Amino acid sequence: MATYRITLEIEQLPEGPYLGTSPDLPGLIIQADTAEEVIRLAPDIAHDLIDVMQETGQPLPAHLTPFPTPRQLPVMVPA
């Protein structure tokens, strides 16, 4: 199983909830009550979307970047 890195864009909607999308993975749409919840949900929803694309023979978006190993990534920790 490959690991991909995507950019997640989060905005607060005028109605109150937050919306997460990605220019790297068209079709990724996440709506939640908080930005933190969007971030928490994003990996599983992106994984499911990529699985469906692969199962149905759709090509993955060209901007979808494989994430090399070993994996190191910044983690935001509220203090």
Summary of the structure (lengths in Angstrom):
residues: 79
radius of gyration: 13.6
end to end distance: 33.9
largest distance: 44.0
contacts: 164
relative contact order: 0.21
helix: 27%
strand: 20%
